[in-house]
Amino acid sequence: MSFHLGRVADGEARIQRDFTEFARLWANVREDWLDDRCRKFEQEHLFTLGPSLSRFSRTLHEFCDAVRKADIELKDDRAVSDGLN
């Protein structure tokens, strides 16, 4: 039996797309909000988002690679196909 990673990949793509849209919208808002509160908000809440997203994405790729390797290792070549692969 194989673990299907399509939903994982779709979720990651959706997160990346939403983050890109958020960054675009934030850039628009930031143009009108250049004061100490803006800088504090960025420092406390936004500066870590990009690096955190990159770490999450890298970890998700490592997870998917491990699942693929496990599927290969656990595959029983003698088993009759159930049509799910």
Backbone as numpy.savetxt, mean C-alpha at the origin, in Angstrom:
# Nx Ny Nz CAx CAy CAz Cx Cy Cz
-3.63 -25.48 -3.21 -4.48 -24.30 -3.21 -3.59 -23.07 -3.21
-3.96 -22.14 -3.96 -3.16 -20.92 -4.13 -3.85 -19.74 -3.46
-3.06 -18.88 -2.85 -3.57 -17.67 -2.21 -3.60 -16.56 -3.25
-4.78 -16.05 -3.54 -4.92 -15.02 -4.57 -4.62 -13.64 -3.98
-3.69 -12.94 -4.59 -3.22 -11.67 -4.07 -3.83 -10.47 -4.78
-4.78 -10.70 -5.65 -5.39 -9.61 -6.41 -6.01 -8.54 -5.52
-6.72 -8.95 -4.50 -7.36 -7.96 -3.62 -6.33 -7.17 -2.82
-5.23 -7.82 -2.47 -4.16 -7.12 -1.75 -3.56 -6.05 -2.65
-3.26 -6.44 -3.89 -2.68 -5.49 -4.86 -3.66 -4.35 -5.16
-4.94 -4.68 -5.28 -5.95 -3.64 -5.52 -6.01 -2.66 -4.35
-5.95 -3.18 -3.14 -5.98 -2.32 -1.96 -4.78 -1.40 -1.90
-3.62 -1.94 -2.22 -2.42 -1.12 -2.22 -2.51 -0.02 -3.28
-2.98 -0.37 -4.45 -3.13 0.62 -5.53 -4.11 1.71 -5.12
-5.18 1.32 -4.46 -6.18 2.29 -4.00 -5.59 3.24 -2.96
-4.80 2.70 -2.04 -4.16 3.54 -1.02 -3.20 4.52 -1.68
-2.39 4.03 -2.62 -1.44 4.91 -3.33 -2.18 6.01 -4.08
-3.24 5.65 -4.77 -4.03 6.61 -5.54 -4.67 7.65 -4.62
-5.24 7.20 -3.52 -5.87 8.13 -2.58 -4.85 9.06 -1.93
-3.66 8.53 -1.62 -2.62 9.38 -1.03 -2.17 10.44 -2.03
-2.03 10.07 -3.29 -1.66 11.03 -4.33 -2.71 12.13 -4.45
-3.97 11.75 -4.40 -5.06 12.73 -4.46 -5.03 13.62 -3.22
-4.80 13.02 -2.05 -4.70 13.81 -0.82 -3.57 14.83 -0.93
-2.41 14.40 -1.42 -1.26 15.30 -1.54 -1.58 16.47 -2.48
-2.30 16.17 -3.55 -2.70 17.23 -4.49 -3.64 18.22 -3.81
-4.63 17.71 -3.10 -5.59 18.58 -2.41 -4.90 19.38 -1.31
-3.98 18.74 -0.58 -3.28 19.46 0.48 -2.46 20.60 -0.11
-1.83 20.38 -1.24 -1.04 21.43 -1.88 -1.92 22.63 -2.22
-3.15 22.37 -2.66 -4.08 23.46 -2.96 -4.49 24.21 -1.70
-4.79 23.50 -0.64 -5.19 24.13 0.62 -4.02 24.91 1.22
-2.84 24.33 1.14 -1.66 24.94 1.74 -1.35 26.31 1.14
-1.68 26.50 -0.11 -1.43 27.80 -0.75 -2.12 28.94 -0.01
-3.27 28.64 0.61 -4.04 29.67 1.32 -3.86 29.61 2.83
-3.03 28.72 3.30 -2.90 28.51 4.74 -1.42 28.47 5.13
-0.73 29.55 4.92 0.70 29.62 5.23 0.92 30.41 6.52
0.81 29.73 7.62 1.07 30.35 8.92 1.66 29.30 9.85
1.84 29.67 11.12 2.43 28.74 12.07 1.56 27.50 12.31
0.24 27.68 12.30 -0.66 26.54 12.49 -0.49 25.53 11.36
-0.33 26.02 10.15 -0.12 25.15 8.99 1.18 24.36 9.16
2.23 25.05 9.49 3.53 24.38 9.66 3.48 23.35 10.80
2.81 23.71 11.89 2.68 22.79 13.02 1.87 21.55 12.61
0.78 21.77 11.87 -0.05 20.66 11.40 0.78 19.72 10.50
1.55 20.30 9.60 2.39 19.49 8.72 3.41 18.69 9.53
4.08 19.35 10.46 5.10 18.67 11.26 4.51 17.55 12.11
3.37 17.81 12.73 2.79 16.84 13.66 2.03 15.72 12.97
1.49 15.98 11.78 0.58 15.01 11.18 0.94 14.57 9.76
1.58 15.39 9.00 1.75 15.07 7.58 3.14 14.60 7.19
4.17 15.08 7.83 5.53 14.75 7.41 5.82 13.25 7.45
5.17 12.53 8.32 5.45 11.09 8.42 4.58 10.25 7.49
3.57 10.84 6.87 2.67 10.06 6.02 3.38 9.42 4.83
4.14 10.20 4.08 4.83 9.67 2.90 5.77 8.53 3.25
6.68 8.74 4.20 7.58 7.64 4.59 6.83 6.43 5.15
5.78 6.67 5.92 5.00 5.56 6.45 4.33 4.77 5.33
3.81 5.47 4.35 3.18 4.81 3.21 4.22 3.99 2.43
5.41 4.52 2.28 6.48 3.79 1.58 6.85 2.52 2.34
6.98 2.62 3.66 7.29 1.43 4.46 6.17 0.40 4.37
4.93 0.86 4.44 3.79 -0.04 4.32 3.80 -0.75 2.97
4.02 0.00 1.92 4.04 -0.56 0.57 5.16 -1.59 0.43
6.34 -1.26 0.92 7.48 -2.18 0.86 7.18 -3.46 1.64
6.58 -3.32 2.81 6.22 -4.48 3.62 5.16 -5.32 2.94
4.20 -4.68 2.31 3.15 -5.40 1.59 3.75 -6.19 0.43
4.70 -5.60 -0.28 5.38 -6.32 -1.37 6.15 -7.53 -0.83
6.82 -7.35 0.29 7.54 -8.47 0.91 6.58 -9.57 1.32
5.42 -9.20 1.86 4.40 -10.17 2.23 3.94 -10.95 1.00
3.63 -10.23 -0.08 3.17 -10.88 -1.31 4.23 -11.83 -1.86
5.49 -11.40 -1.82 6.57 -12.27 -2.28 6.65 -13.54 -1.43
6.52 -13.38 -0.12 6.57 -14.54 0.78 5.39 -15.49 0.50
4.22 -14.94 0.25 3.05 -15.78 -0.05 3.27 -16.52 -1.37
3.79 -15.83 -2.37 4.05 -16.49 -3.66 5.06 -17.63 -3.49
6.13 -17.37 -2.73 7.13 -18.41 -2.50 6.52 -19.59 -1.74
5.69 -19.30 -0.75 5.04 -20.36 0.01 4.12 -21.17 -0.89
3.38 -20.51 -1.77 2.51 -21.22 -2.70 3.31 -22.18 -3.57
4.48 -21.72 -4.04 5.32 -22.59 -4.87 5.83 -23.77 -4.06
6.30 -23.49 -2.85 6.85 -24.55 -2.01 5.78 -25.57 -1.60
4.56 -25.10 -1.39 3.49 -25.98 -0.90 2.71 -26.66 -2.02
3.00 -26.27 -3.24 2.26 -26.84 -4.36 2.57 -28.33 -4.47
1.52 -29.12 -4.53 1.66 -30.56 -4.67 1.47 -30.89 -6.15
2.56 -31.18 -6.83 2.50 -31.44 -8.25 1.70 -32.70 -8.60
1.51 -33.55 -7.62 0.78 -34.78 -7.86 -0.72 -34.63 -7.69
-1.15 -33.52 -7.08 -2.57 -33.33 -6.81 -3.34 -33.02 -8.08
-4.58 -33.48 -8.12 -5.46 -33.20 -9.24 -5.92 -31.74 -9.11
-5.88 -31.02 -10.20 -6.27 -29.60 -10.18 -7.75 -29.47 -9.83
-8.05 -28.52 -8.96 -9.44 -28.24 -8.62 -10.01 -27.10 -9.45
-9.22 -26.58 -10.40 -9.69 -25.52 -11.29 -9.61 -24.14 -10.70
-9.06 -23.99 -9.49 -9.00 -22.68 -8.84 -7.72 -21.93 -9.18
-6.74 -22.56 -9.74 -5.46 -21.90 -10.03 -5.51 -21.07 -11.27
